[in-house]
Amino acid sequence: MSTDDIAKKVADGRLVTAEKDSTKNSLWKSFLRILDGDNVLPYVQCQRCKKVLSHDKRKGGTSHLHRHATSCSPSSQATPISSYFKMPCVPASVKSEITVKYAECVCRDIRPFETIAGEGFASLAQAFISIGVKYGMVSAKDVIPNPTTVSRKTAEVADSVRNETAKPQVLECLNNWGGGVTTDMWTEMFTQTSYITVTIHYVDQDWKLMECVLATRSLDVDQRHTALTAANVKQAVDDILTEFDVDMNKIVFITDRGANMLCAMKDCKHVSCCDHMINTVLTHVFDNNNLHDCPQIYSLITASKELVRYFKKSGLMKHLKTTLKQEVATRWNMMYFLLESILDNFEQIEHILRTRSESYRLLAIEKTNLKELVDFLEVFKVASVELESTKKPTMHLVLPWYHKIMQHCKTDRADSVDLSALKCKATSLLIQKFKLEPLHQVAAVLNPKTRNLKMPPQEEKQRVYEVLRAMLSHVTQAQGQNSACKFLFLHWTQS
């Protein structure tokens, strides 16, 4: 029986088709078996073009099926000839040679190892390879530009990327759906120049959470002593957003709770950064002036800092399995990392100090108290790590984490006297410093993972539902909006 006869019988319904298990061979995703009752015939049918081909696994292979699957397409377009050629494979010996050359580059020019890790370097290397293919063996020195030339070209390239990529995205996504704007400032210590960075966060057409740094600018040098005032901050942010044609009515600002920031954003929709608030709480909790009623904890922290300083200066760090971390005021969770690093190396530290007859350095660092404090701080660390993500939404997590931390700060009978006092301070500061917004509450209700609101008390749940009902009551008035979710966000940002 010919393949044409089989095709006619399949079309008439006298023969039936069935899928074949494709878990071991993905080829069978493209073909159907042909059955005559319970009997499997030595033919298959292409799922795309419905052509019948012979296939008897006892007499032949599947190479002809592979060829057909590759050449067949729903649009019947010709397969590019390039698809029949394999990309050249670089031998392992060549890769090894490149590795040696790059190691030499790192040693000679004192460059960081991560230089080759970025997409930009890969693009540059590909450009060099393409030049070699086109022009043959040429000297690299004839191709590599002077650093001054690169610096002059950078501004032009940045303007091109800004106008061709950033602005269209802002107009297409941010100004349509709305989004967030984060901004922060810092001062370069050598020249005392103040800088500000503005970053936008939005959802693109593929529903991916995106972020884009719009600009980093220096504030007015002539007024550097007052550069960080609210008026200067607001003017700098407005100038950058206006330059990118950002619709100010469709954005929410997320910043720290510095007095200048709060004053600058007083007339805008503003949400305080939760990680900054958590850090502020911990900074006040562990301030030396606030630890007078926690003498054991104060002594433990002081001794821990001194211990890390001693190990760094004496060269003893190399004998530990992991390094000890010193507290840095400008970095989050450093108190946790300081104490955790000592706890992880406690036995080794104890042994080293004992052999040097310096065990007195651990007298104030009781291991039980150390672990108790590390366990207390770990919840704050986990919360800040989850809430600082820029690759996935975190607004719905703020309310659950706030109540989880509040629950964590409740005193327990097993707590030491010092830890109980510390928890009371933390609870008071959380109530005082951690500001929840309606957007946090509504986001928690609308997210499937947190919509049950298990942790908040019943009266707070009712307040959250009332806020949501107030927003939903306006949905019927929203004409021409793409969705209720879009309107809810726009309603909050514009109300």
PyMOL commands that set and color helices and strands:
alter all, ss='L'
color gray80, all
select helices_A, chain A and resi 3-12+26-29+63-71+81-84+92-109+113-117+119-135+140-142+147-177+221-226+230-243+248-250+259-264+274-285+288-290+295-314+316-319+334-344+346-355+359-362+367-387+395-408+417-433+438-446+458-472+475-477+484-494
alter helices_A, ss='H'
color red, helices_A
select strands_A, chain A and resi 16-19+31-36+39-46+52-54+179-188+193-203+209-218+251-255+270-272
alter strands_A, ss='S'
color yellow, strands_A
deselect
rebuild
show_as cartoon
